[in-house]
Amino acid sequence: SLADSQLRALDAFRLASQAVCLHGSDLVPRLPPPVPRPRLVLEQSADLARASRAVAALAVQGSSDKALAVARWAAKRALRAGMELAAADYGAFSRDLLPCHRAISAVLGQPAGTRSLLVLQLACMPEEEVARHGGGEAVAARLIHAAGRLAQACDT
């Protein structure tokens, strides 16, 4: 077994989550379960503030598609930040959005689970649905708001 300092030097999380064995015995099974270092969680407040300003500015310019893209970026970051918080207790880590929601719901409970579901649904909303829900600008605003509420729920 490797010492904590050796695991950090190896970046054990990156190895376990992204490495592929090309020759010899696989190292990943010998590593402890991968738990990411909190990174997105630490940047989440600043990311959401920056995304909110960008969405507002793009809406003024009439760039609703770009505003929606920025809001979706922020939403994905919020879900992945929640996964960072839940991963150790959940026993798994993923950057995929559905497993992020499942981990948040299972570990952080309510209201985080309900809020993560809303963020997931808004972030993955098909274009036809975006149009039915008021267009890119309206959905982007809802998404930024929902991501902020998810961040608050994960903080408590």
C-alpha positions in Angstrom: 0.0 0.0 0.0 1.2 3.5 -0.8 1.5 6.3 1.7 -0.7 9.4 1.4 2.2 11.5 0.1 2.9 8.9 -2.5 -0.7 8.8 -3.6 -0.8 12.6 -4.0 2.5 12.5 -5.9 1.0 9.9 -8.2 -2.3 11.8 -8.4 -4.0 8.5 -7.6 -7.4 10.0 -8.4 -6.3 10.8 -12.0 -4.8 7.4 -12.4 -7.9 5.6 -11.1 -10.4 7.7 -13.1 -8.5 8.1 -16.4 -5.7 5.5 -16.7 -5.7 2.4 -18.9 -3.4 -0.5 -18.4 -1.4 -1.0 -21.5 1.2 -3.6 -20.2 1.8 -5.7 -17.1 -0.4 -5.8 -14.1 -3.0 -3.1 -13.5 -2.1 -0.6 -10.8 -5.6 0.8 -10.4 -7.0 -2.1 -8.3 -4.2 -1.6 -5.8 -5.2 2.0 -5.2 -7.7 3.1 -2.6 -11.1 4.1 -4.0 -10.7 7.3 -6.0 -11.9 10.4 -4.3 -11.2 13.7 -6.0 -9.6 16.6 -4.3 -12.2 19.4 -3.8 -11.6 21.7 -6.7 -14.9 22.7 -8.2 -16.4 23.1 -4.8 -13.8 25.7 -3.9 -14.4 27.6 -7.2 -18.2 27.2 -7.3 -19.2 30.6 -5.9 -16.9 32.5 -8.2 -17.9 30.4 -11.2 -21.6 31.0 -10.6 -21.1 34.7 -10.1 -19.1 34.9 -13.3 -21.6 32.8 -15.3 -24.5 34.9 -14.0 -22.8 38.1 -15.2 -22.0 36.5 -18.5 -25.6 35.3 -19.0 -26.9 38.8 -18.2 -24.5 40.5 -20.6 -25.2 38.0 -23.4 -29.0 38.4 -22.9 -28.6 42.2 -23.4 -26.7 41.5 -26.6 -29.5 39.1 -27.8 -27.2 36.1 -27.8 -29.6 33.6 -26.1 -27.8 30.6 -27.5 -24.5 31.7 -26.0 -26.2 32.6 -22.7 -27.7 29.1 -22.5 -24.3 27.5 -23.2 -22.7 29.5 -20.4 -25.6 28.6 -18.0 -25.2 24.9 -19.0 -21.5 25.1 -18.2 -22.3 26.5 -14.8 -24.9 23.8 -14.2 -22.5 21.0 -15.1 -19.9 22.5 -12.7 -22.6 22.7 -9.9 -23.5 19.0 -10.4 -19.8 18.0 -10.5 -19.1 20.0 -7.4 -21.9 18.2 -5.6 -20.3 14.9 -6.7 -17.0 16.0 -5.2 -18.7 16.4 -1.9 -20.6 13.1 -2.1 -18.0 10.9 -3.7 -16.3 9.5 -0.6 -19.6 8.5 1.1 -21.1 7.3 -2.2 -18.1 5.1 -2.9 -17.7 6.2 -6.5 -16.9 9.2 -8.6 -18.0 10.2 -12.1 -18.1 13.4 -14.1 -21.2 12.2 -16.0 -24.2 14.3 -14.9 -26.7 11.5 -14.1 -24.3 9.8 -11.7 -23.5 13.2 -10.1 -27.2 13.7 -9.5 -27.6 10.2 -8.1 -24.7 10.7 -5.7 -26.0 14.0 -4.5 -29.4 12.6 -3.9 -28.1 9.5 -2.1 -25.5 11.2 0.1 -26.7 14.8 0.6 -30.4 14.1 0.8 -33.0 16.8 0.5 -33.3 19.5 -0.7 -30.0 18.9 -2.6 -31.5 15.9 -4.4 -34.5 17.7 -5.7 -32.4 20.7 -6.7 -29.9 18.6 -8.5 -32.7 16.9 -10.4 -33.9 20.3 -11.6 -30.4 21.4 -12.6 -29.9 18.1 -14.5 -33.3 18.4 -16.3 -32.6 22.1 -17.3 -29.0 21.4 -18.3 -30.0 18.5 -20.6 -33.2 20.1 -22.0 -33.6 19.4 -25.7 -33.8 22.5 -28.0 -37.5 21.9 -28.7 -38.2 22.1 -25.0 -36.0 25.2 -24.6 -38.2 26.9 -27.1 -41.4 25.8 -25.3 -40.0 27.1 -22.0 -39.4 30.7 -23.2 -36.2 30.3 -25.2 -32.5 30.2 -24.4 -32.5 33.4 -22.4 -35.3 32.3 -20.1 -33.9 28.8 -19.6 -30.4 30.2 -19.0 -31.8 32.4 -16.2 -33.7 29.5 -14.6 -30.6 27.4 -14.9 -28.3 29.9 -13.2 -30.8 30.3 -10.4 -31.2 26.5 -10.0 -27.5 26.0 -10.0 -27.1 28.6 -7.2 -29.8 26.9 -5.1 -28.1 23.6 -5.6 -24.8 25.0 -4.4 -26.6 26.4 -1.3 -28.2 23.0 -0.6 -24.9 21.3 -1.0 -23.2 23.8 1.4 -25.5 23.0 4.3 
